[in-house]
């Protein structure tokens, strides 16, 4: 980066000709006259005032100003050099010309060029006389030479440097302090004028500016304006310059004497920069500031303070975390920059630790383990880190549920975090923090899901502290066991390290021994015994898992506790259980029934509103919608919900489940009506009836348990076995009452059987009568058809033509109409109700008979057409209803063809005109759409399809009209292909078109 390079610069020569009385102006410049005004504006803006005479001893020429020009698309740097000359104007005044160079800042920024280096490149350059040439500057930037020279110059003017008693280190510290203060003053926005440097040459002054600007981000030079000397007669055009103390609108600072920095952002910048130099080192800070080359103004306090934050490893890490631009390396550097237990910025430290934990969960975050371990094991910061790790474990599960992550990804992240927990020996502390507040059920579910994903081997196997924490965290352990109860292998794997049969195990844990190995199930009967609440927890897990065998084990091992709860002997057990005056439980009649009349269970009611939902985690079976949460105080309602949640879960312990159901006010389900199942059910009832604690409730139990056996259907398989067990209960009144109910049921059964026999005989007689009537009807129909055939063959046999028929046909006249129903009396409706030879039905009856048969649309139209001539008559309405019955059962194709055949029958057979035929069809459709074509019984015609058919006919008619119009147009206009068209233009104002 320190190699020499060439920069192309635009130039201008500002002054006046010798002997001229004109004002100063641009005499020559790159690009000639068109650019003189632009260069003149830049030079006047950078002017430092009127220089002293050539004989002055201080502040002598050349005066140099360097101005950064930040445009929207490009950065430029202008340098103006006011020099001496031997020329005189027309008033015999000395002419002071100015050389001005303008160059692109891109290469200067890339090479980190300082003011002194730029002056070394500009000083020997002479401007060409031509107007259209550029100047090439040879720049050879040494490494931070200007900063070093400027600090030496400042050190020579400090009080320690002028006295000569201080060492080099003290002099340098004083110089750095002065440069830091002046750099902070630039944040105030006012011009800063340095006094006391009149004896310094131009290059030494630019070196001082390099020392001050070196303590700001390099990007501030893009808009910074500096000047080697001011005349002090007007407000300075620069932000940093040397000049007299009387310069208006400026903050004057004596070279070497640190100024007082006002409070606010300037003081914050000075304080933070001084602390950063003290902690990190001057060279590291200045090197970091040189790397910040993004353009920034001194008035942008946030950007400048943020630049210092990026140089501080801890602050840079905190800022990067807040901005979302962090990485594992940045966070590790920030944590490692703090000493053990240091918590200078509490919020920043916690954010940094939280981000570090998140990186530690990733596969590539092992580099943060050591940094986190150092702060975690410290007495002061350890509890905070433990709380954040617990939150991180829960967040992994929560993010997996919300973003549908697979269980493998969740388990991988959890393994990485738990590895950090194991490395720091913080398992017990984290497990105690996972459940949170007692009323936070949602957090508890996430904590249990986290432990289930980790597994018992990782959490508790061989870790005494973790086992003690799980035993102490009763809510968390119960939730984990309830979830894992769906898998017997995993449940045993959790119960094994928890050791529910151990003497030191708490009573709530010993209740789970009934689901452990058989040798340890006696622990549930040891003193102190598990409470009814503990029994409900175990039962909730088994029912929610849908494991009938586990439910049977829990009921068998915890039967005393469940009976105590069901009979209401537990203080605060709610609304159930205590025996009333009649031997039944108090309030039993007020409890809701969950069984229909036929004995089938009703669907269980929905859970209470407001219960927090547990999001399903992929890769694990969804949590069963258990009837009750295992963390509230047990009551009869909880047990009732368990009994009604899933009847299949109780299939291995039907008798105990029905007994508990009766005690809590739920109708019993009864046994499966099979011989073997009923035998097992009866044996269980016999054992239960021997329980002395249930003696006050035997009347209730026998009466309720007999309900499924006495319910219909009667005579079920195994029913006598169950009734015999109930009749053998050690309660005489209950057995006698059951005997009376059984006798009443048998009497009702005999009565119903007799009624069914009578009803069956009546149905058989009615069926015989209907069959006889049907046979007679078939014989009459056959005779009628034979007579019709004889009458039709008679004229042909004797050579005569078909006789003319009239509206009525008396006995002995010509043959009857053809079976199709067509008549020769065109234009008139047929006479209805007249007698027919041989009992032949009239046309309306034939139509109604045909409507009940699957006849074709052609035959139906032929039979219906005569009646459409008078739709308002009774026969016309009956015919319309009959046609609707046929239309309702016909296929779609036959439906669509009906009106077409009717149209042709009216035109051809009945000699109706086209207009009359159209009116008849329209009237039929109008009656159908109006709903007046279906009669009193409903059904038949449907308005929608009829209306759609009319629309299709209308669209077809419109299409034919458009076709005729097109044919007529082609007949009058030659539209044959290839015919040339006339290209003559018409007069827009003419009406001859």
LINHULIN-V538677 format. One line per field, one symbol per residue. phi: phi as a letter, one per 40 degrees, with the letter a starting at -180 (. if undefined). psi: psi as a letter, one per 30 degrees, with the letter a starting at -180 (. if undefined). burial: + if it has 9 or more other ideal C-beta (glycine too) atoms within 8 Angstrom, else -. A space follows every 10 residues. Layout:
phi: ???
psi: ???
burial: ???
//
This chain:
phi: .cccabbcbc babbiaccgc bcccaccbac ggddbccccc cccccccchc cccccccbfc ccbbbbbcbc ccbabbbbbb bcbcaccbcc cgcccbcbcb bbbccdcccc cfcccccccc ccdccbcccc cbbbbbbcbb cccfcccccc ccccccbcdc cccgcccccc cccccccccc ccccccccgc cbbcbgbccc cccccccccc cccccbddcc ccbcbbacab cgcadccbca acacccccfb ccbccgbccc ccchddcccc cccccccccc hccccccccc ccccdacccc cccccccccc ccdccccccc cccgbcaccc cccccccccc gcacbccccc cccccccccc ccdcbccccc cccccccccc cddccccccc cccccccccc ccbfcccccc cccccccccc ccccfbcccc cccccgcccc cccccccccc ccccgccccb cgbccccccc cccccccccc ccccccbdcc ccccccccfc cccccccccc cccccccccb ccccbccccc cccccccccc cccccgbccc cccccccbcc cccccccgcc dgcgbbhccc ccgcccgccc cccbbcccgc cccccccccg cccbccbcgb cccccccacc bcccaccccc cccccacccb ccaccccccc cccbgbdccg cccbcccccc cccccccccc ccccdcbcdc ccccccdccc ccccgccgcc cccccccccc accccccccc cccccccccc cccccccccc cccccccccc cccccccccc cccccccccc cccccccbgc ccccbbcbbc cgccccdccc gcbcccgbcc cbgccbcggc ccdccccccc ccbccccccc ccccdcccca cccccccccc cccccccccc cccccccccc cccccccccb fccccccccc cccccccccc gbbbgccggg cbcdcccccc cccccccccc cccccccccc ccbcbccgcc bcbccccccc ccb
psi: fglklkkkkl lkjkbllkgk gllkljeklk faefgeeeee eeeeegkgak lllfgkflhl lkkkkkkkjj leflklkkkk jjlllglkaf ghkkkjlkkk kklkfeeeee fhkleeeeee feefkkklfl fgllkkkjki jljheeeeee eeeeefglee effgflleee eeeeeeeeee eeeefffffl kkkklghffk leeeeeeeee eeffglkfff ffgkklkfkl fgflkkflfk lkalfgklhl jkkkkfjklj kllaeeeeee eeeeeeeeee keeeeeeeef figkkkkffi eeeeeeeeef fkeeeeeeee eefghlleee eeeeeffklk fkhejeeeee eeeeeeeeef fleggfffee eeeefefkee feeeeeeeee eeeeeeeeee eeghklfeee eeeeeeefee eeeghgeeee effefblfgi eeeeeeeeee eeeelfeeef jgjeeeeeee eeieeeeeee eeefffjeee eeeefeffif gkefkleeef fffffalefg ffffglkklk leeeeeeeee eeeefhjeee eeeeeefgee eeeeeeggfk kggbglekka fgflkkgeff kkkgkleffk klkklllklf kkkjkkkkfk kkkkilfkkg flkkaeeeee eeffejfffg ffheeeeeee eefggkklfl lkileeeeee eeeeeeeeff kffgefgeee eeeeffeeef llklhlkgee eeeeeefgkh jeeeeeeeee eeeeeeeeee eeeeeeeeee eeeeeeeeee eeeeeeeeee eeeeeeeeee eefeeeeggl lklklafljl kgalllllff fklfikfkkl kkglkkkggk lleeeeeeee fflilleeee eeffeefffi ffleeeeeee eeeeeeeefl leeeeffeee eeeeeeeeeg hkleeeeeee eeeeeeeeef gggfaffaab kkeeeeeeee eeeeeeeeee eeeeeeeeef ffkjgkkfkk lkgkklkffk gi.
burial: ------++++ ++++++---- ----++-+++ ----++--++ -++--++++- +--------- +++++++++- ----++++++ +++-+-+++- ---+++++++ +++++-+++- ++++++++++ ++--+-+--- +---+-+-+- +--++++-++ ++++++++-+ ++---+---+ ++-+++++++ +++++++--- +++++-+--+ -+++++++++ ++++++++++ ++++++++++ ++---+++++ ++++--+--+ +++-+++-+- +---++++++ -+++-++--+ ---+++-+++ -++--+-+-- +-++++++++ ++++++++++ +----+-+-+ +++++--+-- +------+++ ++++++++++ ++--+-+++- ++++++-+-- ++-+++++++ ++++-+++++ +---+-+-++ ++++++++++ +--+-+++++ +++++----+ +-++++++++ ++++++--++ --+-++++++ +-++++++++ ++++++---+ ++++++++++ +---+-++++ ++++++---+ +-++----++ ++++++++++ ++++++++-+ +++++++++- ++++++++-+ --+--+++++ --++++++-- +--++---+- +--------- ------++-+ --+--+++-+ ---+++++++ +++++---++ +-++++++++ ++++++++++ +-+---++++ ++++++-++- +--++-++++ ++++++++++ -------++- +++++++-+- +--++-+++- ++--+---+- ---------- ---------- ---------+ --++--++-- ++-++----- --+-+---+- ----+----- +++-++--++ ---+-++--+ -+++-+++++ +-----+-++ ++++++++++ +---++++++ ++++++++-+ ---++-+++- +++++++-++ -+---++--+ +-+++-+++- --+++----+ +-+--++-++ ---------- --------+- ---------- ---------- ---
//
